[in-house]
């Protein structure tokens, strides 16, 4: 009986530690998907705006205005506070990059570990 209780206790502790340290990685994977989705939305917007007489700064601003709420909504779904200033949009000659970075902390009794994450979605397009 004691052996069964010890194995149960070890199992519960391992599950707790795994969940505590696994959740930031879950956030990372979900935000990577969000960055890829935002890149898809962004490249469609860039292609549509490039048909007009808009300057590159205006295009980047409009793409950022469109993808920032999407990224923030996905961040809220995984309990991540993402300010609008952390969403980055850059337009290179044939490449659109949309990304963000954040920090997460895993806390156990008497121990805290800080994770630094960065995700980026890239799309190639022809002007």
C-alpha positions as CSV (number, residue, x, y, z in Angstrom):
1,X,0.0,0.0,0.0
2,X,2.8,2.4,0.8
3,X,4.5,1.7,-2.5
4,X,1.2,2.5,-4.3
5,X,1.0,5.8,-2.4
6,X,4.6,6.7,-3.2
7,X,4.1,5.9,-6.9
8,X,0.9,8.0,-6.9
9,X,2.7,10.9,-5.3
10,X,5.6,10.8,-7.7
11,X,3.1,10.6,-10.6
12,X,1.2,13.7,-9.3
13,X,4.4,15.7,-8.8
14,X,5.7,14.8,-12.3
15,X,2.4,15.8,-13.9
16,X,2.4,19.1,-12.0
17,X,6.0,19.9,-13.0
18,X,5.3,18.9,-16.6
19,X,2.2,21.1,-16.7
20,X,4.0,24.0,-15.1
21,X,6.9,23.9,-17.5
22,X,4.9,22.7,-20.5
23,X,2.4,25.5,-20.6
24,X,4.8,28.2,-21.8
25,X,5.8,25.9,-24.7
26,X,2.1,25.4,-25.5
27,X,1.8,29.2,-25.7
28,X,4.8,29.3,-28.0
29,X,3.3,26.7,-30.4
30,X,-0.1,28.5,-30.5
31,X,1.6,31.9,-31.1
32,X,3.7,30.4,-33.9
33,X,0.5,29.3,-35.6
34,X,-1.0,32.8,-35.0
35,X,2.1,34.4,-36.6
36,X,1.7,32.2,-39.6
37,X,-2.0,33.0,-39.9
38,X,-1.2,36.7,-39.5
39,X,1.4,36.4,-42.3
40,X,-1.2,34.9,-44.6
41,X,-3.6,37.8,-43.8
42,X,-0.8,40.3,-44.2
43,X,0.5,39.2,-47.5
44,X,-3.1,39.3,-48.9
45,X,-3.3,42.9,-47.7
46,X,0.1,43.8,-49.1
47,X,-0.8,42.4,-52.5
48,X,-4.1,44.4,-52.5
49,X,-2.4,47.6,-51.4
50,X,0.5,47.4,-53.8
51,X,-1.9,47.8,-56.7
52,X,-2.5,51.4,-55.5
53,X,-0.2,54.4,-55.2
54,X,0.6,53.8,-51.5
55,X,4.0,54.2,-50.0
56,X,5.7,51.4,-48.3
57,X,5.2,53.0,-44.8
58,X,1.5,53.3,-45.4
59,X,1.3,49.6,-46.5
60,X,3.2,48.4,-43.4
61,X,1.0,50.6,-41.1
62,X,-2.2,49.2,-42.6
63,X,-0.9,45.6,-42.4
64,X,0.1,46.1,-38.8
65,X,-3.3,47.6,-38.0
66,X,-5.0,44.5,-39.6
67,X,-2.8,41.8,-38.0
68,X,-2.3,43.2,-34.5
69,X,-5.9,42.5,-33.3
70,X,-5.6,38.9,-34.7
71,X,-2.3,38.3,-32.8
72,X,-3.7,39.8,-29.6
73,X,-6.9,37.7,-29.9
74,X,-4.8,34.5,-30.2
75,X,-2.6,35.6,-27.3
76,X,-5.7,36.2,-25.1
77,X,-6.9,32.7,-25.9
78,X,-3.7,31.2,-24.4
79,X,-3.6,33.6,-21.5
80,X,-0.7,35.7,-22.8
81,X,-0.7,39.5,-22.4
82,X,0.5,40.9,-25.8
83,X,0.6,44.7,-26.1
84,X,0.2,46.1,-29.6
85,X,3.7,47.5,-29.5
86,X,5.2,44.0,-29.4
87,X,3.8,43.0,-32.8
88,X,6.4,43.7,-35.5
89,X,5.7,44.0,-39.2
90,X,8.5,44.4,-41.7
91,X,8.3,44.5,-45.5
92,X,11.4,43.6,-47.5
93,X,11.6,43.6,-51.3
94,X,9.9,40.2,-51.7
95,X,9.3,39.1,-48.1
96,X,6.8,40.0,-45.4
97,X,7.7,39.3,-41.8
98,X,5.3,39.4,-38.9
99,X,6.5,38.5,-35.5
100,X,6.4,39.1,-31.8
101,X,8.4,38.2,-28.7
102,X,7.5,37.8,-25.0
103,X,8.6,36.4,-21.7
104,X,6.9,33.7,-19.6
105,X,7.7,32.5,-16.2
106,X,7.2,29.0,-14.7
107,X,7.0,29.0,-10.9
108,X,7.4,26.0,-8.6
109,X,7.8,26.1,-4.9
110,X,10.9,28.2,-4.3
111,X,12.0,28.1,-8.0
112,X,11.1,30.3,-10.9
113,X,12.4,30.0,-14.5
114,X,12.0,32.8,-17.1
115,X,11.5,31.8,-20.7
116,X,12.2,34.1,-23.6
117,X,10.2,33.3,-26.8
118,X,10.1,34.8,-30.2
119,X,7.9,33.8,-33.2
120,X,7.9,35.0,-36.7
121,X,5.7,34.3,-39.8
122,X,7.3,34.9,-43.2
123,X,5.7,35.0,-46.6
124,X,7.3,35.5,-50.0
125,X,5.4,37.5,-52.6
126,X,6.1,38.8,-56.0
127,X,5.4,42.5,-56.6
